[in-house]
Amino acid sequence: MDDLRKGKIEVCPHYFRVDMPFYRKHIANFLPEKVVDIHVHAGTRKGVDPRVNPPEFWPKWVTFGHDMTVKSILDAYIKLLPGKDVSVVCFGSPDRDNVERANEHIKEQSQLYPQVSGFALTLPEWSAQELLTRMQEGGFVGMKSYSNMVKSGKKPEDITVLDIYPHHQLEIAQEYGWTVMLHVPRPGRLADPSNVDQLHEICEKYPDIKIVIAHVGRAYYPEIGRKGLDALKDLDTLYYDISANTCGPVFEYLLDTVDTARILYGSDLPIFAVRGKRIWEGENYINYIHKADWEDSHTRRCKEKEEQFTFMLYEEIFAFKKAAEKARLSRDDIENVFWKNARRLLDYSF
């Protein structure tokens, strides 16, 4: 994990001993030659301020001290998916004080690298005109916000989808047909009644917005995925990305209820470049992370097995592969999920 905390992936003995054999056996032939990753975090944060308290949430522990720049992400993919032609859709880390810096970095790098596109981090208080100006000046192909961007005074568990994306912003997104990525709020995640109701309202009022539900709605254990997907299966304009999800049963539910034309590959890099395995216990997911130096409600060690852990990105792709085989997806279906859907969604020639 030391390399991720330096903002890169290093080639080490574990890479040749564990990662590459797993990749060649389970991943390489499953993936198409082209891949578009629609869910990548890239930033410019360097070093740890000694006055700053350690992270409270496991993803920030993974990269504690450093984000990956766009250049580092592209370099990481050379090592993660060797032999594949990878394009990425990037946005910054979800912090209010990071919005300006992150958006500027994505803007600059998407102009520099033809295989890079960007989503703007957005704040709910921006007016429609300010949002439009920022989107156009940055050349962004979509927008991404989070519950922690909301300054409503509400408790985090009470924040709604319409707090994150208020109507005045959805109206301008409707006018321009933007892609809007949603990291669903609230403890109930994809199945939360408020989320379900407001997504129905949004899809009815704003049919030209292309809404991408990140992480399959944060459904990291089976029952919440089944409930959420069942409640939203009538909304045939929603897209789902599979980033940071390794739950095979959720992927099976997804393939049972959603056309493969609306499923997108995403990674959640650099977070899912950590080595580990995920399980679920009731309504909680647990990450067994290689040489983790912290412990929280989502993180444990499994010292007797962890030397065989590979990248969690591979675990995600492998779980989707098994669900795809069970659903008997065609090669065309796989190509759609891993790159063609993103190309069509963003109207972009990756």
VMD Tcl script that draws the C-alpha trace (Angstrom):
set ca {
  {0.00 0.00 0.00}
  {3.00 2.29 0.32}
  {3.00 2.88 -3.43}
  {-0.64 4.01 -3.49}
  {0.15 6.42 -0.68}
  {2.80 7.87 -2.96}
  {0.25 8.25 -5.74}
  {1.36 5.40 -8.01}
  {1.44 1.65 -8.57}
  {4.86 0.10 -8.35}
  {5.92 -3.18 -9.94}
  {7.04 -5.46 -7.11}
  {7.54 -9.22 -6.59}
  {3.90 -9.62 -5.55}
  {2.87 -8.16 -8.91}
  {4.63 -10.96 -10.81}
  {3.92 -13.72 -8.31}
  {0.20 -13.09 -7.69}
  {-1.30 -10.26 -9.75}
  {-0.16 -11.14 -13.25}
  {-1.00 -14.87 -12.99}
  {-4.51 -13.92 -11.81}
  {-4.85 -11.38 -14.61}
  {-3.74 -13.81 -17.31}
  {-5.96 -16.62 -16.00}
  {-9.18 -14.73 -15.22}
  {-9.18 -11.23 -16.69}
  {-7.17 -10.76 -19.87}
  {-9.24 -12.90 -22.24}
  {-12.54 -11.81 -20.72}
  {-11.99 -8.10 -21.37}
  {-12.28 -6.63 -24.86}
  {-9.24 -4.98 -26.40}
  {-10.70 -1.54 -25.69}
  {-11.82 -0.48 -22.21}
  {-13.44 2.75 -21.00}
  {-13.41 3.35 -17.25}
  {-16.19 5.80 -16.41}
  {-15.38 6.15 -12.69}
  {-11.86 7.34 -11.81}
  {-10.73 9.76 -9.11}
  {-7.73 11.89 -9.97}
  {-6.27 14.73 -7.96}
  {-3.26 16.74 -6.96}
  {-3.03 16.33 -3.17}
  {0.56 15.65 -2.09}
  {1.87 14.77 1.33}
  {0.23 14.57 4.74}
  {-0.08 17.63 6.89}
  {0.98 16.49 10.40}
  {-1.75 18.70 11.84}
  {-4.44 16.72 10.02}
  {-6.14 13.87 11.84}
  {-5.91 10.42 10.22}
  {-8.80 9.41 7.94}
  {-12.02 8.06 9.37}
  {-13.10 6.09 6.29}
  {-11.22 3.21 4.68}
  {-10.92 4.57 1.10}
  {-8.96 7.56 2.37}
  {-6.67 5.27 4.35}
  {-5.79 3.45 1.13}
  {-4.33 6.58 -0.48}
  {-3.50 8.47 2.73}
  {-1.09 11.24 1.83}
  {-1.44 11.40 -1.93}
  {-3.97 11.32 -4.73}
  {-3.14 9.87 -8.13}
  {-2.77 12.46 -10.84}
  {-4.28 11.75 -14.25}
  {-0.82 10.83 -15.52}
  {-0.40 8.35 -12.66}
  {-3.80 6.82 -13.42}
  {-2.82 6.26 -17.06}
  {0.48 4.73 -15.96}
  {-1.35 2.52 -13.45}
  {-3.59 1.14 -16.17}
  {-0.57 0.06 -18.20}
  {0.26 -2.20 -15.24}
  {-3.28 -3.15 -14.25}
  {-4.62 -4.08 -17.70}
  {-1.52 -4.74 -19.82}
  {-2.25 -5.03 -23.51}
  {-5.57 -3.15 -23.32}
  {-6.35 0.22 -24.90}
  {-7.78 2.09 -21.90}
  {-9.58 5.44 -21.81}
  {-10.71 7.05 -18.58}
  {-13.38 9.44 -17.34}
  {-11.95 11.28 -14.33}
  {-13.17 13.54 -11.56}
  {-11.70 14.76 -8.31}
  {-11.95 13.44 -4.77}
  {-15.23 14.38 -3.06}
  {-14.22 17.23 -0.77}
  {-15.71 20.72 -0.81}
  {-12.30 22.33 -0.37}
  {-10.96 20.31 -3.30}
  {-13.50 21.29 -5.98}
  {-11.64 24.16 -7.66}
  {-8.23 22.48 -7.67}
  {-9.57 19.10 -8.79}
  {-11.69 20.52 -11.61}
  {-8.78 22.57 -12.90}
  {-6.54 19.49 -12.93}
  {-9.11 17.42 -14.84}
  {-9.68 20.28 -17.28}
  {-5.96 20.62 -18.02}
  {-5.29 16.91 -18.33}
  {-8.30 16.16 -20.52}
  {-6.97 18.74 -22.96}
  {-3.55 17.11 -22.88}
  {-4.47 13.42 -23.18}
  {-6.95 12.31 -25.90}
  {-7.91 9.21 -23.90}
  {-9.05 11.30 -20.91}
  {-12.43 12.95 -20.36}
  {-13.67 14.72 -17.26}
  {-16.70 15.09 -15.04}
  {-16.96 18.29 -13.01}
  {-17.25 18.12 -9.25}
  {-20.26 20.33 -8.48}
  {-21.69 22.15 -5.49}
  {-25.46 22.28 -4.94}
  {-25.48 26.01 -4.24}
  {-24.19 26.91 -7.69}
  {-26.79 28.70 -9.77}
  {-27.82 27.24 -13.11}
  {-25.75 29.88 -14.89}
  {-22.66 29.23 -12.79}
  {-22.98 25.49 -13.38}
  {-23.36 26.02 -17.12}
  {-20.34 28.33 -17.25}
  {-18.14 25.93 -15.32}
  {-19.22 22.94 -17.40}
  {-18.59 24.71 -20.69}
  {-15.31 26.38 -19.71}
  {-13.96 23.10 -18.35}
  {-15.02 21.04 -21.35}
  {-16.60 18.53 -18.97}
  {-18.72 15.67 -20.32}
  {-20.70 15.17 -17.12}
  {-21.10 16.16 -13.48}
  {-20.55 14.43 -10.15}
  {-21.48 15.49 -6.65}
  {-21.84 13.91 -3.23}
  {-23.82 14.27 -0.04}
  {-20.85 15.88 1.71}
  {-21.05 18.75 -0.79}
  {-24.42 19.76 0.71}
  {-24.49 22.66 3.20}
  {-28.12 22.33 4.25}
  {-27.56 21.77 7.96}
  {-29.16 18.34 7.67}
  {-27.66 15.29 9.30}
  {-25.69 13.23 6.73}
  {-28.20 10.40 6.93}
  {-31.06 12.77 6.04}
  {-29.57 14.26 2.88}
  {-31.53 13.44 -0.28}
  {-30.77 13.12 -3.97}
  {-32.47 16.47 -4.58}
  {-30.24 18.10 -1.97}
  {-27.23 16.93 -3.95}
  {-28.70 17.85 -7.35}
  {-31.37 20.54 -6.82}
  {-34.03 21.18 -9.41}
  {-32.43 24.31 -10.86}
  {-29.32 22.28 -11.74}
  {-31.32 19.37 -13.09}
  {-33.22 21.77 -15.32}
  {-30.02 22.95 -17.00}
  {-28.75 19.35 -17.19}
  {-32.02 18.44 -18.92}
  {-31.65 21.31 -21.38}
  {-28.17 20.16 -22.42}
  {-28.70 16.41 -22.02}
  {-25.78 16.04 -19.61}
  {-24.61 12.88 -17.92}
  {-25.11 13.08 -14.15}
  {-23.36 10.55 -11.93}
  {-25.07 9.84 -8.61}
  {-23.38 8.46 -5.52}
  {-26.61 7.58 -3.74}
  {-26.96 9.05 -0.24}
  {-28.61 7.74 2.92}
  {-28.04 4.55 4.93}
  {-30.55 2.60 2.84}
  {-28.46 3.16 -0.28}
  {-30.06 2.01 -3.52}
  {-33.15 0.67 -1.74}
  {-33.78 3.73 0.43}
  {-37.41 4.84 -0.08}
  {-36.43 8.50 -0.46}
  {-33.86 7.63 -3.12}
  {-36.36 5.44 -4.96}
  {-39.07 8.11 -4.88}
  {-36.82 10.96 -5.94}
  {-35.22 8.97 -8.76}
  {-38.70 8.27 -10.12}
  {-39.50 11.98 -9.87}
  {-36.26 13.01 -11.58}
  {-36.57 10.49 -14.41}
  {-40.15 11.64 -15.06}
  {-39.38 15.37 -15.00}
  {-35.99 15.24 -16.73}
  {-36.04 12.40 -19.27}
  {-33.06 13.74 -21.26}
  {-30.65 13.58 -18.33}
  {-28.44 10.51 -18.45}
  {-28.19 9.42 -14.81}
  {-25.45 6.98 -13.89}
  {-25.93 5.20 -10.56}
  {-22.40 4.73 -9.22}
  {-21.31 1.42 -7.65}
  {-24.68 -0.18 -8.57}
  {-26.13 2.15 -5.95}
  {-23.53 1.20 -3.32}
  {-25.23 -2.21 -3.10}
  {-22.28 -4.13 -1.70}
  {-24.34 -6.98 -0.25}
  {-27.09 -9.01 -1.93}
  {-30.36 -8.06 -0.27}
  {-30.02 -4.31 -0.68}
  {-29.14 -4.81 -4.34}
  {-32.20 -6.97 -4.96}
  {-34.55 -4.53 -3.20}
  {-33.11 -1.47 -4.91}
  {-32.98 -2.91 -8.40}
  {-36.51 -4.25 -8.07}
  {-37.77 -0.83 -6.97}
  {-36.09 0.93 -9.92}
  {-36.50 -1.64 -12.68}
  {-39.24 0.39 -14.37}
  {-36.81 3.30 -14.92}
  {-35.27 2.35 -18.24}
  {-33.27 5.57 -18.55}
  {-30.98 4.85 -15.59}
  {-27.44 3.63 -16.13}
  {-25.40 1.71 -13.57}
  {-21.64 1.54 -13.17}
  {-20.09 -1.48 -11.48}
  {-17.20 0.36 -9.84}
  {-15.92 -0.73 -6.40}
  {-18.45 -3.55 -6.24}
  {-17.44 -7.20 -5.96}
  {-20.81 -8.69 -4.99}
  {-21.60 -11.45 -7.46}
  {-25.28 -11.79 -6.47}
  {-25.80 -8.05 -6.99}
  {-24.27 -8.34 -10.46}
  {-26.61 -11.25 -11.16}
  {-29.63 -9.17 -10.09}
  {-28.33 -6.31 -12.23}
  {-28.07 -8.49 -15.33}
  {-31.53 -9.92 -14.64}
  {-33.22 -6.51 -14.40}
  {-31.16 -4.05 -16.49}
  {-30.35 -4.21 -20.19}
  {-26.61 -4.53 -20.79}
  {-26.83 -1.34 -22.88}
  {-27.22 0.52 -19.55}
  {-24.37 -1.09 -17.60}
  {-20.95 0.55 -17.51}
  {-17.51 -0.48 -16.37}
  {-15.94 1.71 -13.70}
  {-13.06 1.10 -11.32}
  {-13.05 3.70 -8.51}
  {-9.29 3.97 -8.97}
  {-7.02 4.58 -7.19}
  {-8.96 3.06 -4.29}
  {-9.57 -0.29 -5.97}
  {-5.91 -0.66 -6.84}
  {-5.47 -1.83 -3.25}
  {-5.02 -5.58 -2.80}
  {-7.74 -7.35 -0.89}
  {-10.99 -9.31 -0.81}
  {-14.51 -8.27 0.16}
  {-17.15 -10.27 1.97}
  {-20.47 -9.28 3.51}
  {-21.89 -10.03 6.93}
  {-25.59 -9.26 7.11}
  {-25.95 -5.64 6.02}
  {-22.27 -4.75 6.24}
  {-19.40 -5.27 3.83}
  {-15.93 -6.17 5.07}
  {-12.68 -5.58 3.19}
  {-9.77 -7.85 4.04}
  {-6.96 -5.57 2.92}
  {-3.39 -6.62 2.33}
  {-1.21 -5.33 5.17}
  {-3.79 -2.82 6.37}
  {-2.37 -0.64 9.13}
  {-5.78 0.43 10.41}
  {-9.03 -1.25 11.39}
  {-12.59 0.03 11.18}
  {-16.09 -1.33 10.64}
  {-15.26 -2.15 6.99}
  {-11.60 -3.21 7.33}
  {-9.85 -6.29 8.69}
  {-6.66 -8.27 8.23}
  {-6.41 -11.92 7.22}
  {-2.70 -12.48 7.66}
  {-2.73 -16.18 6.84}
  {-4.23 -15.56 3.36}
  {-3.36 -12.00 2.43}
  {-0.16 -12.84 0.55}
  {-2.44 -14.31 -2.13}
  {-4.63 -11.20 -2.38}
  {-4.64 -9.40 -5.69}
  {-5.96 -6.01 -6.77}
  {-9.55 -5.44 -5.69}
  {-10.13 -4.17 -9.23}
  {-9.48 -7.71 -10.44}
  {-11.91 -9.04 -7.83}
  {-14.56 -6.67 -9.21}
  {-14.01 -7.71 -12.82}
  {-13.84 -11.41 -11.87}
  {-17.13 -11.19 -9.95}
  {-18.78 -9.52 -12.95}
  {-17.27 -12.14 -15.25}
  {-18.85 -14.97 -13.26}
  {-22.23 -13.21 -13.31}
  {-21.85 -12.57 -17.05}
  {-21.11 -16.24 -17.69}
  {-24.14 -17.27 -15.66}
  {-26.29 -14.84 -17.66}
  {-24.68 -16.08 -20.90}
  {-23.69 -12.65 -22.09}
  {-22.32 -12.46 -25.61}
  {-19.01 -10.90 -26.61}
  {-21.03 -7.96 -27.93}
  {-22.61 -7.57 -24.49}
  {-19.18 -7.57 -22.83}
  {-17.89 -4.99 -25.29}
  {-20.94 -2.85 -24.57}
  {-20.37 -2.90 -20.83}
  {-16.64 -2.31 -20.96}
  {-16.46 0.42 -23.58}
  {-19.19 0.88 -26.19}
  {-21.89 2.00 -23.74}
  {-19.64 4.74 -22.41}
  {-18.86 5.88 -25.93}
  {-22.56 6.12 -26.77}
  {-23.49 7.67 -23.44}
  {-20.94 10.46 -23.74}
  {-21.20 10.75 -27.51}
  {-17.44 10.48 -27.66}
  {-15.06 8.58 -29.93}
  {-12.96 6.65 -27.43}
}
mol new
graphics top color blue
foreach p $ca { graphics top sphere $p radius 0.5 }
foreach p [lrange $ca 0 end-1] q [lrange $ca 1 end] { graphics top cylinder $p $q radius 0.2 }
display resetview
